[in-house]
C-alpha cells in the first residue's frame, strides 16, 4: 500500500514538473470576450453611409444650380405647375398631410402629421426655380417651426418633376435630392395630385 501511494506521488510530481509554468497574459479585449450574436461595444466605429457625396463636388454642383436657377423662371417652363397640390403617396408619419401651393416661382407648403406620436404642423415658404428639362431647385425661405420635418430656413435642394404634369397636369411625382446625392436611387419620391376647386 505504501508502495502504491509512493508511486502515485512520484508520478504526480513528474507530471507537474512536465507542465509548463503559467504565463502572465494581458487582460482580454472586448472583442475577445464578445459572445457571437451580441452587439459589439460602443467603441466600434460607426458604419459609413453607402454612398458619400464628395463635399467639393457637392459645393460645385450647388453653385452651378444656383446660377442656373437665378436665370430661369419656372412659370415659363412649367405652366401646369401653378395651383394647389395634395400629397397622395405613402408616408411613415401617421396622419400625414401635405398641401403644396405654387404661384409662379413662389410656393407655400403646409405639413401636418403625428411624427413620434405627437401632432406637428409646419408652414414652409420659398421659391421653385427651373434648372433644366424637368429638374427644379427648391429654395426654402422660411420654416415655422424651424426644423419641423427636417426642414430649415435656407435649405436648397434639387427635385425632378415627373408624371403627367406636361399633359393633363393633374398628377405630379417629385423626386428630391435633399443631401445632393444626384443618383436616381438616392432621391426621395413624393406624389401629389392637383386639388380641383
Beta strands, then each sheet from edge to edge (+ up, - down):
strand 1: 83-87
strand 2: 97-103
strand 3: 106-113
strand 4: 120-132
strand 5: 135-144
strand 6: 156-162
strand 7: 171-177
strand 8: 188-194
sheet 1: 1+ 2- 3+ 4- 5+ 6- 7+ 8- 1+
end
